[in-house]
Amino acid sequence: MRIGLIGTGRIGTFHADVLSRHREVGSLVVADIDSTRVAEVADRTGSTAAPSVDEVFTWGVDAVVIASATSSHADLISRAARAGLPAFCEKPIALDLAGTLGALREVESAGTVLQLGFMRRFDAGYASARELVRSGRLGRLHTVRAITSDPAPPPAAYLPLSGGLYRDCLVHDFDILRWVTGREVVEVYATGSDAGPGMFREAGDIDTAAAVLTLDDGTLATATATRCNGAGYDVRMELAGELDQFAVGLDDRTPITSTEPKGPPPCDNPWPGFLERFAPAYEAELDAFLQVVNGELDNPCDGREALHALRIAEACELSRREHRPVALTEIPAG
């Protein structure tokens, strides 16, 4: 099949590498507002560089992969829908509920496919945790702890465009919490700190956050995130039940040192970032998308999933600002 890829930044370049060597992709068209960068990616992957994004929609592609700047996602999703094209898009659809709902209405009106890039759903550890919860091995699940820690802050120019720590970073934890447990969040209480680098205060953002989330069956979850974890990239989930408990993301590259005399040795090769940690998951989600396009698989992460995660992030932001618990019923659902 012929695939159009929009965006050749860090994640877009990774997707170009995956798609260009995928057995189902006969040709790849790449587009970006940076003509030099898109030419370099096209040359290295044997793809065709489009003069602009417009050609992606007119050169007869079978599907579109959107990995461009966040601000362009909703419009590109809508263009793909109007063109009758299946689309894969990196999260988020938009940084606000209105933009998200507008793009979803376009997709639903056109009857096309939109798969969202929540890559943790395709990670082996999280998939195993989901199966363990459903198998009953944990018994009644009572506590979930989710951790996302970046090794270093993003560029200062990125922060005002990111939507903030809850929408940009913790949204992954909110999605995977729903996916692994099969439950919905009904209430949140969140707080955050901007005590780190000054650029966070200047952007009206926070560099560290914590949230307590109550699920619809009474399970309690915590989700924490920071942009300043110098030890390395650390993404984990712990699930505790009445019969047992399990951890996702605990391996020989987890950047944590035990102070116990008989604890594991310190990690000397920590994960440097999300692409390295989740490379197999990124490949698996694109493989799944191509199967969806071929009619071989049901959509594993529909666009509505992004709306659910964004509503939790919105509730956390409201909770942080107003210093109070926020019920999800306070956040519009459509």
C-alpha positions as CSV (number, residue, x, y, z in Angstrom):
1,M,0.0,0.0,0.0
2,R,1.0,3.7,-0.4
3,I,1.2,5.6,2.9
4,G,1.5,9.3,3.5
5,L,3.5,10.5,6.5
6,I,3.1,14.1,7.7
7,G,5.9,15.3,10.0
8,T,9.5,14.3,10.1
9,G,10.6,15.4,13.5
10,R,11.9,12.9,16.0
11,I,8.9,10.7,16.2
12,G,8.0,11.2,12.5
13,T,11.5,10.1,11.5
14,F,11.2,7.0,13.6
15,H,7.8,6.2,11.9
16,A,9.4,6.8,8.5
17,D,12.1,4.2,9.3
18,V,9.5,1.7,10.4
19,L,7.1,2.3,7.5
20,S,9.8,2.3,4.8
21,R,10.8,-1.2,5.7
22,H,7.4,-2.7,6.5
23,R,6.3,-5.6,4.3
24,E,2.9,-4.0,3.6
25,V,4.2,-0.6,2.5
26,G,5.0,-0.5,-1.2
27,S,5.7,3.3,-1.2
28,L,6.0,6.1,1.3
29,V,5.3,9.8,0.8
30,V,6.7,12.1,3.4
31,A,5.9,15.7,4.0
32,D,7.0,18.5,6.4
33,I,7.1,22.3,6.5
34,D,10.9,21.9,6.9
35,S,12.0,21.1,3.3
36,T,15.6,20.3,4.2
37,R,14.6,17.8,6.9
38,V,12.0,16.0,4.8
39,A,14.5,15.7,1.9
40,E,17.0,14.1,4.2
41,V,14.4,11.6,5.6
42,A,13.2,10.7,2.1
43,D,16.7,10.1,0.8
44,R,17.7,7.9,3.8
45,T,14.5,5.8,3.7
46,G,14.0,5.6,-0.1
47,S,10.7,7.6,0.3
48,T,9.2,10.3,-1.9
49,A,9.4,13.9,-0.5
50,A,6.2,15.8,-1.2
51,P,6.5,19.6,-1.9
52,S,3.9,20.3,0.7
53,V,1.3,18.5,2.9
54,D,-1.3,19.1,0.3
55,E,0.2,16.5,-2.0
56,V,-0.2,13.8,0.6
57,F,-3.9,14.1,0.1
58,T,-3.8,14.2,-3.7
59,W,-1.1,11.7,-4.6
60,G,-3.3,8.6,-4.1
61,V,-2.2,7.4,-0.7
62,D,-4.2,4.6,1.0
63,A,-3.7,6.0,4.5
64,V,-2.1,8.8,6.4
65,V,0.2,8.8,9.5
66,I,0.2,12.2,11.3
67,A,3.3,13.0,13.4
68,S,3.4,16.7,12.9
69,A,3.2,19.5,15.5
70,T,0.3,19.1,17.9
71,S,-1.4,22.3,16.8
72,S,-1.9,20.8,13.3
73,H,-3.4,17.4,14.4
74,A,-7.1,18.3,14.4
75,D,-7.0,19.9,11.0
76,L,-5.0,17.1,9.4
77,I,-7.4,14.5,11.0
78,S,-10.3,16.4,9.5
79,R,-8.6,16.6,6.1
80,A,-8.0,12.9,6.1
81,A,-11.6,12.2,7.1
82,R,-12.9,14.4,4.3
83,A,-10.6,12.6,1.9
84,G,-12.0,9.3,3.0
85,L,-8.6,8.2,4.3
86,P,-7.8,6.0,7.4
87,A,-5.5,8.0,9.7
88,F,-3.1,7.2,12.5
89,C,-2.3,10.2,14.7
90,E,0.1,10.8,17.5
91,K,-1.6,12.0,20.6
92,P,-3.3,14.4,21.2
93,I,-6.0,15.1,18.8
94,A,-6.0,18.7,20.1
95,L,-5.1,20.4,23.3
96,D,-8.7,21.4,24.1
97,L,-12.0,19.6,24.3
98,A,-13.6,21.7,21.5
99,G,-10.8,20.9,19.0
100,T,-10.9,17.2,20.0
101,L,-14.6,16.9,19.6
102,G,-14.6,18.8,16.3
103,A,-12.1,16.4,14.7
104,L,-14.0,13.4,16.1
105,R,-17.2,14.6,14.6
106,E,-15.5,14.9,11.2
107,V,-14.2,11.3,11.5
108,E,-17.6,9.9,12.6
109,S,-19.4,11.8,9.9
110,A,-17.1,10.5,7.2
111,G,-17.2,7.0,8.6
112,T,-13.4,6.7,8.4
113,V,-10.8,5.2,10.8
114,L,-8.8,7.2,13.3
115,Q,-6.2,5.3,15.4
116,L,-4.5,7.2,18.2
117,G,-0.9,6.8,19.1
118,F,-1.1,5.6,22.7
119,M,1.9,3.3,22.3
120,R,1.9,1.9,25.8
121,R,-1.1,-0.2,24.8
122,F,1.4,-2.1,22.6
123,D,4.1,-2.6,25.2
124,A,4.6,-6.2,26.3
125,G,4.7,-5.3,30.0
126,Y,1.5,-3.3,30.0
127,A,-0.3,-6.0,27.9
128,S,0.7,-8.6,30.4
129,A,-0.5,-6.5,33.3
130,R,-3.9,-6.1,31.5
131,E,-4.1,-9.9,31.2
132,L,-3.1,-10.5,34.8
133,V,-5.8,-8.1,36.1
134,R,-8.5,-9.8,33.9
135,S,-7.3,-13.3,34.9
136,G,-8.0,-12.7,38.6
137,R,-4.4,-13.3,39.7
138,L,-4.4,-10.1,41.7
139,G,-7.8,-10.7,43.3
140,R,-9.6,-7.5,44.0
141,L,-7.4,-4.7,42.7
142,H,-7.2,-1.9,45.3
143,T,-4.1,0.2,44.4
144,V,-2.4,1.3,41.2
145,R,0.7,3.5,41.1
146,A,1.8,5.1,37.8
147,I,5.1,6.9,37.3
148,T,6.4,8.9,34.3
149,S,9.7,10.7,34.7
150,D,11.6,12.4,31.9
151,P,15.4,12.6,32.3
152,A,15.5,16.3,31.3
153,P,13.1,19.1,30.5
154,P,12.1,19.8,26.9
155,P,13.2,23.0,25.1
156,A,11.6,26.1,26.6
157,A,9.9,27.0,23.3
158,Y,8.0,23.7,23.5
159,L,6.3,24.3,26.8
160,P,3.7,26.9,25.8
161,L,2.7,24.6,22.9
162,S,2.6,21.4,24.9
163,G,-0.7,21.9,26.8
164,G,1.0,21.4,30.1
165,L,2.3,18.4,32.1
166,Y,-1.1,16.7,32.5
167,R,-2.2,17.0,28.9
168,D,1.2,16.3,27.3
169,C,2.8,13.7,29.6
170,L,0.4,12.2,32.2
171,V,-2.2,11.7,29.5
172,H,-0.4,8.5,28.7
173,D,-0.8,7.3,32.3
174,F,-4.5,8.2,32.2
175,D,-5.0,6.2,29.1
176,I,-3.1,3.2,30.2
177,L,-4.8,3.2,33.6
178,R,-8.1,2.8,31.9
179,W,-6.8,0.2,29.4
180,V,-5.1,-2.0,31.9
181,T,-7.8,-1.9,34.6
182,G,-10.9,-1.7,32.4
183,R,-12.3,0.9,34.7
184,E,-13.2,4.5,34.4
185,V,-11.9,7.4,36.5
186,V,-14.7,9.2,38.4
187,E,-12.8,11.7,40.5
188,V,-9.3,13.3,40.7
189,Y,-7.4,15.4,43.1
190,A,-4.2,16.8,41.6
191,T,-1.4,19.2,42.5
192,G,1.8,20.3,40.9
193,S,5.1,22.2,41.5
194,D,7.0,24.7,39.4
195,A,10.0,24.8,41.7
196,G,12.4,23.6,39.0
197,P,13.8,25.5,36.1
198,G,12.3,29.0,35.7
199,M,11.1,28.4,32.1
200,F,8.2,26.4,33.6
201,R,7.0,29.3,35.7
202,E,7.4,31.6,32.6
203,A,5.2,29.3,30.6
204,G,2.6,28.9,33.3
205,D,3.4,25.2,33.5
206,I,4.7,22.8,36.2
207,D,7.7,20.5,36.1
208,T,6.4,18.0,38.6
209,A,2.8,16.7,39.3
210,A,0.9,14.2,41.4
211,A,-2.7,13.1,41.2
212,V,-4.9,10.8,43.1
213,L,-7.6,9.1,40.9
214,T,-10.6,7.2,42.1
215,L,-11.9,4.5,39.7
216,D,-15.5,3.6,39.4
217,D,-15.1,0.4,41.4
218,G,-13.3,2.1,44.3
219,T,-9.8,1.3,43.2
220,L,-7.4,4.1,44.1
221,A,-4.6,5.2,41.7
222,T,-1.8,7.6,41.9
223,A,-0.1,9.1,38.9
224,T,3.1,11.2,39.2
225,A,5.3,12.8,36.6
226,T,8.3,15.0,36.4
227,R,10.4,16.6,33.7
228,C,13.5,16.6,35.9
229,N,14.6,13.0,36.6
230,G,18.3,13.2,36.0
231,A,18.8,9.4,36.7
232,G,17.1,8.6,33.4
233,Y,13.8,7.9,31.7
234,D,11.5,6.0,34.1
235,V,8.0,4.8,33.3
236,R,6.4,2.2,35.5
237,M,3.1,1.0,36.8
238,E,2.5,-1.0,40.0
239,L,-0.7,-2.9,40.5
240,A,-1.6,-4.3,44.0
241,G,-4.5,-6.6,44.8
242,E,-5.7,-8.7,47.7
243,L,-3.9,-11.8,46.3
244,D,-0.7,-10.4,44.7
245,Q,1.0,-7.4,43.1
246,F,2.9,-6.8,39.9
247,A,5.1,-4.1,38.3
248,V,5.5,-2.9,34.8
249,G,8.7,-1.3,33.6
250,L,11.0,-2.8,36.3
251,D,14.0,-4.2,34.5
252,D,17.8,-3.8,34.4
253,R,17.5,-0.4,32.7
254,T,15.1,1.1,35.3
255,P,17.0,4.2,36.6
256,I,16.6,3.5,40.3
257,T,19.1,2.5,43.0
258,S,18.2,0.4,46.0
259,T,19.6,1.4,49.4
260,E,19.1,-2.1,50.7
261,P,22.3,-4.1,51.5
262,K,21.1,-7.0,49.4
263,G,19.2,-5.0,46.8
264,P,19.9,-5.2,43.0
265,P,23.0,-3.4,41.7
266,P,22.7,0.2,40.5
267,C,21.6,0.6,36.9
268,D,24.6,1.6,34.7
269,N,22.6,1.8,31.4
270,P,19.4,3.6,32.1
271,W,16.8,4.3,29.4
272,P,17.7,7.7,27.9
273,G,14.2,8.5,26.5
274,F,10.8,7.4,25.3
275,L,11.8,6.2,21.8
276,E,14.4,3.8,23.2
277,R,12.1,2.5,26.0
278,F,9.1,2.0,23.8
279,A,10.6,1.3,20.4
280,P,9.0,-2.1,20.0
281,A,5.6,-0.6,21.0
282,Y,5.9,2.2,18.4
283,E,6.6,-0.4,15.8
284,A,3.7,-2.6,17.0
285,E,1.1,0.2,16.9
286,L,2.0,1.0,13.3
287,D,1.9,-2.6,12.3
288,A,-1.6,-2.7,13.9
289,F,-2.7,0.4,12.0
290,L,-1.7,-1.2,8.7
291,Q,-3.7,-4.3,9.6
292,V,-6.6,-2.1,10.3
293,V,-6.3,-0.4,6.9
294,N,-6.2,-3.9,5.3
295,G,-9.4,-4.9,7.2
296,E,-7.5,-7.5,9.1
297,L,-7.9,-6.0,12.6
298,D,-10.4,-3.9,14.5
299,N,-9.2,-0.5,15.6
300,P,-7.2,-1.1,18.8
301,C,-7.2,2.6,19.9
302,D,-10.1,4.6,18.5
303,G,-10.1,8.4,18.6
304,R,-12.6,8.4,21.4
305,E,-9.9,7.0,23.7
306,A,-8.0,10.2,23.4
307,L,-11.1,12.1,24.5
308,H,-11.4,10.0,27.6
309,A,-7.8,10.6,28.5
310,L,-8.0,14.3,27.8
311,R,-11.0,14.7,30.1
312,I,-9.0,13.2,32.9
313,A,-6.2,15.6,32.2
314,E,-8.6,18.5,32.1
315,A,-10.0,17.5,35.5
316,C,-6.5,17.3,36.9
317,E,-5.7,20.8,35.7
318,L,-8.9,22.2,37.1
319,S,-8.2,20.4,40.4
320,R,-4.7,21.9,40.5
321,R,-5.9,25.4,39.9
322,E,-8.8,25.3,42.3
323,H,-7.2,23.1,45.0
324,R,-10.2,20.7,45.2
325,P,-11.4,17.3,44.1
326,V,-13.0,17.3,40.7
327,A,-15.6,14.8,39.5
328,L,-15.3,13.7,35.8
329,T,-18.9,14.7,35.4
330,E,-17.7,18.3,35.6
331,I,-15.8,17.9,32.3
332,P,-17.9,17.9,29.1
333,A,-18.0,14.6,27.3
334,G,-19.3,15.8,24.0
